[in-house]
Amino acid sequence: MRVMKWSMIALAVSAGTSQFAMASSQDDSKGFVEDSTFSINTRLLNFSRDFRNNDTGKSRVDETGLGFNGLYQSGFTQGTIGVGVDVIGLLGVKLDSGKGRSGTGLFPTGSDGRAQDDYSKGGGAVKFRISDTVLKIGDQYTTAPVFASDDSRLLPELPQGISLTSNEIKGLKLEGGHFTSSVAQAQTYRDSLGLTKTDFIGGVYALTPEVSASLYYAKTEDYWKKTYANLNWTHALSNEQSLAVDFNIYSTKSDGAGLQRAEKDGTTKLDNRAYSLQGAYTIQAHTFTLAYQKVSGDGDYGYGVDGGGTIFLANSIARSDFNAEDEKSFQARYDLNMATFGVPGLSFMTRYVKGTGANTADTSNGKEWERDIEAKYVIQSGPAKDLSLRVRQATYRSSDGVYYGSASIDELRLIAQYPLNIL
């Protein structure tokens, strides 16, 4: 699940109210150095979970870390074929932990159960551009709905492979990829996600200024084949009111050894559909959202080896994804933007999701619910401009067998993030 993922409604509004930004034409390239950018994103994260009814393991985990994400992106050389490079450097530093409190997923953990004091990873990619099409080979972040790297802890996942992105036609983005490994968020070695090979292709098209659609296909060797589709509509009712509707669906079938399903029961292969439909109404500072999600067929909606962010479903939220076999779930959400009341940068969110009918190894009618509360403030000006401060609290409860690990969790995350653009 993606704890710090973008709100799907926010993405819907963004996609529906503007055409996709066209990549800078190779003809307009100023040069390798002249178009270079360098940024460092610093993230301070305190992560704690209270397993209230856990009789077999730890009753609580609580760790704090500081992460640095450096990204250098060169421009492209001039000429018909532009050449450039991207370089990624990642460093995580432990600020507070302990053998009895480790296990949050912020740091690598040794055989003694203690978190490492620090860890680092990185890499680079060479890139080529012809017109408005870019080929990239090497280490790179991914955002496709069938192969999305996760950034929900201290440092992000880092996949390795080849990607091709084309924006030759206005309003149409086409992309494809071939990836053979990925570094997990709290690891430093390649293949730490267990990925052998993923190939994907797809695209997003803005049908009108208010309607966009996307279609993707991916094959992850020895795990699954996935097809994903999305339809998104937004409509401004007035200067202060709007509607947004977002529909997402995955169709997943086991591939080869079908490892994900085999790990669960050793026999049945995946063959399921998972979809979500949500609608949002915004009036001035207030946004009200309702969502419905359903999984049908054989097995849970599976993801992870193909990227921890590969779940573009409405009810994939802070703690749970509500993605068990046969599970249906409902969400009610409220967002408040305080800019309307003279406090730009300050926002609040709360949501409640309830799932029923989950079919797991231990039950055929599992139930779960989650309540999330968040407050966020982004400094608007001055030396600390763009520094964001966030508090996220999640309360999760389930019947036995729905969530593997603990039926009752109280979770708190304190996040301070500061993006610094050096070039």
N, C-alpha and C positions, 0 to 999 in steps of 0.2 A: 504494500500500500504506500501511497505517497503522502507523507504527512504535511509537507510544505508545498504541495502542488498548487498550480494555478486553479482558481475557481473556474469550473466549467462554464458557468454563466458569464463570468468576466470574459472568457475566451469567446463565448458566443457573441456577446455585444461587440467585441473588438473585430471579429471576423465579419459580422454582418453590416457594420457601419462604414467599412472602408475596403477598398480593393487591396489585394496583396501588394506590398511594397516591391517595386521592381528593383532588381539588383543593379548596381552601377554598371553601365555598359563598359566593356573592355576598351572601347574607343575613348572613354573618358578617363582612363587610368592615368594617375599622376606619377606612378612609379612605386617600386618595391618599398623604399623608405618613406617617401612622401605621404603615402596613404596608410602608414603603419599605426596601430593602436596598441596600448599596453595598459592593462587594468589589474588590480588586485582586489578581490572581494574577501573581507575579513568577517568571520562569523564566530561569535561567542555563544555557546549553547550549554545550558544546564538542562539535563534530561533526567526525570525521575518517574518511576513507576512503583505503585504500591499494589502488590498482589494480595488482595485482602483475604482470599480463601485458598491459598496455595499451601497444601499440606506436604508436598513432595520436594519442593525446591526453595529458592530464596523468597522471602516475604517482601523484599524491597530491593530495587536497584536505583542508584543515584550517582551520576557522573557529570563532570563539567569539562569542556574542552574548548580550545581556540583553534580555528581552522583558517588557513590562508589558501586562496585559490587565485593563482596568477595566470594570466592569459595574454600572450603576445600574438598579435595577428598582423602580419606584414601586408602591404599592398601587393598589387600584381605588377610585374614588369610590363612595360609598354610593348605594343605590337599585336599581331593577330592572336597569338597565344600568350596569355599572361601567366607568369609563374610566381608563386609565393609560398610562404611557410606559416604554420601556426605552431606555437610552443606552449605547452601546459605544464605548470609546476604546482604541486599540491603538498601542503604540510599540515599535519595535525599535532597539537600539543596537549597533553593531559594536564589539567589544572587541579582536578580533584577526583579521586576515586578510592577504591579499596577492595580487597579480595572479597569481602562480604557484600559489596555494593556494585561490583562490576557486572557487565552483561547488557548494557543499554544499546550496544551496536555502534558506539562512538569510536571505539578503539579496537585494534587487534588484541586478543587475549591469549596469554601463554598457557602452557600445560598446568601451571600452578594456579590458574584462575585469576591472575592479576592482569590488568590492562597495561599495555606498553606506555612508556613515558612520552614517546613521540613516534610518528611514522610519516613517511613521505612517498610520493609516487609522481609520475609525470610522463611526458612523452611529447612527440611532435608529429606533424603531418605536412606533407608537401601538397600543394594545390595548384590546379591549372584552370584557367578560364578562357573560354571562347565565347565571345558575345555575352550572353547572359546565362551561360551554363558553366557550372563549376564542378570539377572532379577533385576529390580530396582522398589522399591515401595516407593512412596512419592512425594515430590516436586522436579521437574526436568525440564530442558529446553528440547524442542523438535525441531527436524529439518526435519521431514518427510514432503514431498510435500503435504500431505493431512491433516497434523496437525503440523504446524510450529509456535512456539512462536516468537513474534515480538520484535525487539530491535532497533526501529527507533527513540526513544525519549531518555529521560535521563536514565531510568531504563527499563529492559526488562519485558515482560509478564512472569508469573511464573505458569505453569500448575501443577495440582496434579493428580496422578494416578499411573498406573502400566505400565511398558514397558519391552519388551523382545527383546534383540539384539543378533544375532548369526552370527559368522564369522567362522564357522566350515570348510567350503569349500573355498579354495583359490579363490579369485575373486568374491565371492558371499556374499553379506550382506543381511540378512533377519531380519525384525523387525516387531513388532506388539505392540499395545498399547490399554489401556482402561483408559480413563481419565474422571473425573466427575466434575471438576471445574478448574478455572484458574483466577489468579489475573491479572487485566489489568495493563498496563504500569504506568498509573498515579493514581492508586488506591492501597489500602492496605488490602482489604477484599476479601475473596474467593467468587467465583460466580460473580465477578464484570463484567465478560464477558457475563454472562447469559447462560453459558454452563451447560447442564444437564448431557449429556453423549456422548462421542465420542469413537468409537471402530475402529481401523484400522489395516491393515496388508499389507505387501508389501516387496519389495526388489530391489536391484540393482545388476546387473551381468555384469562383464567385459567380453564380448564375445571374444574380441581380445585385444591386447595392444592399438588398436586405436578405438575400438567400445565398447560402453557400453549401456545397456538398463535397464529401470526400470519400474515396474508396482506396483500400489498401489490401495487399495480399503478402503473406510471409510464410516461409517454411523454416522451422528450426529443427535441425537434424536430430533424429531420435527422440524428439519431444512432440511436436505438433505442427499442423498447418493451420493458419489463421486467415480469415477474411474479416475485414473491418469496414463498416460504412457509417457515415455521419450525415445528418441533414440539420441545418441550422437556419433559424429565421429570427430576425429582429425587426421591430417596427416602432417608430417614434409616434406616439399618440399626440404629443405636444412638446413644447420645450422642456417640460418638467415630468413627462410621463412616457414610459416605453414598455413594450412587451418583448420577451425573448423566449424562444422554444428551441430545445436542443435534444436530438435523438441520436443515440449511439448503439451499435450492435456489433457483437463479435460472434463468429461461427468458428469453432475450434474442433479439430479432429486429430487424433494421435498420429504420429509419424514414426516409422521404424519401430524401435524398441518401446516407444510410448513410456518413457521413463517416469514422467511426472505421475501418471495414474498408477503405474506399477508399484511405485513407492508406497501408495496408499493401501491397495488391497491385493496387488500381485496378479490380477486377472483382467478386469474390465478396462478397455481403452476409452479415451476421451472422445465424445461426440456430442457437443452441446452448443447451445446458443445462449448468449448473455446480452441483454439489452437494457437500456435505461431511457426514460423520457422525462424531461423536466421543463417546467415553465416558470418564468420569473416576471413579476410586475414591479416596475420601479416608479415611484412617485416622489419627486423632490429628493430628500435624503434617505428614503426608505426603499428597500427591495425585499419583496416577499417571494419565496421560492417553494414550489412543491415538486417532488420527484417520485417516480416509481421505477423499480428495477426488478428484473426477473431472470433467473437461470433455469433452463430446461434442457432435458436430454441426459446423457450419461456423464457424470463427473462434475467437479467444480470448474469454474473458469480458472484456468491455470496460467500463471505468468511468473517471471522472476529470472529464469535463466536467459530469457530474451529481454532483460532489463526490468529493474524494479519499478519503473514508471509506466509499464505497458498495461495500463488498466484505465482507459478513458471512459469510465462509467460514473454516473452521478453519485452513487452511494459508496464509492471508494473514498473513505474519509480518514480521520486521524488514526483511529485504532483498528477498525474493521473494514473489510471490503464488501461484506454481505454477499459473497460470491459462492456460497456452498451449493451443491447440487439441489435443484428444485426449490431453492430459496427465493422468496419474494420479499421486497422491502419497500418501505415508504419513508420519505423525508419531508420535513418541514423546516424551513430556514428563514432567518431574518438578518438583514444587513443594515447598518446605519452609518452613513457618511457624514461626519461632523463638519465638513467644509461648508455645508448649507447653513450651519449655525455659527459660522465665523471661526472655525477651528480647522483649517485645512491640514491634511495629513493624519488626522485622528479618525479611526474607524472601529466599529464593533461588529461582531458576528456571533450568532448562536444558532445551533441546529440540533434536531433530534431525528434519529433514524431507528426504525424498528423492523426487524426481520423475523419471518416465520417460515415454517415448513422446511427447514434445512435438513438435508439427508446426509448424514455423516457415518463414520464407522461405528458410532456409538448410539445414534438415534435417528429416527426417520421423521421427527417433527421438532427439530431444534429451534429454539427461539433466542434472539439476542437483541439488545438495544444499546445505543450510544448517544450521549449528549456532549456536544462540544461548545465551548465558550472561548472567544478570542477578543483581545484588545490589541490594537496596533497603532503606533504613531511614527510617522516619517517626518524628520526635521526638514523644513522647507527652504531655509536660507542660512547663511553664515558659514563659519568654518566647518561645521558638522553637517552641512547640507547632505541629504539623502541617507543619513544614518537612520536606521529603522529599529524600533524597540517593540517587541511582541511578547505577549503572554498568551499561552494556549493551554487550556485545561480540558481534559477528556475524562468522562465517566463511562465505563463499559461494564455491562452485565450480560450473562448468557446462561442458558440451561446447559447441563453437562453435554460435552461432545461437540458443541458448535465451534468453540475456539480452542485450538490445540495449545494448551499451556496454562491458562487460568480462566475461570468463569467470571471473576470480578477483578477489575483493574481501575485504579485511579491514576491518572497520568498528568504531569505538569511539565511544560517546556517553557523556558525563559530564553529568548533569542534576541541578540543584538547583532545587527549586520551593517557593515559599512563598505560600500563600493567606492574605490578610489581609482579614478581615471588618470593615469600618469601621462599617457600620450593621447 
